[in-house]
């Protein structure tokens, strides 16, 4: 009959002590890994904060540079925006007069016999937009400076047209 060898008390005590030491070592290692994890997370947080601060500095520098360009009257865009109201104020009445002339000429030409029509040279034909109920055309432009410049130019043209009408009604030249 085979005999089973039961561990002696001394062997059992040694095994229990070894197991206890292993558990205590693993707990210490676990606690240390928690400390290391916390330190790594704090380092990662500081690095993210540093990156965010650096990005904010870049944005601040870009903002200051863009502000300088925006306020520089010598930039091409600012020059164009400054000229646009006056150009529109001048162009609108000229275009209105041209459209009126082209409309009258078109009407008169269409009443002429075909054999009396002039030979029209090559080039862009004269045309006038139909005034018979054709709605105004809406054009989208970016909000801000260009819309403001267009509005100012149109308002100047309206004011000048109103002044010309008033002068004509009172016989002024």
Secondary structure, DSSP 8 states (H G I E B T S, - for coil): --------HHHHHHHHHHHHHHHHHHHHHHHHHHHHHHHHHHHHHHHHHHHHHHHHHHHHHHHHHHHHHHT-TTSHHHHHHHHHHHHHHHHHHHHHHHHHHHHHHHHHHHTS-GGG-----SS--------SS---------TTHHHHHHHHHHHHHHHHHHHHHHHHHTT--
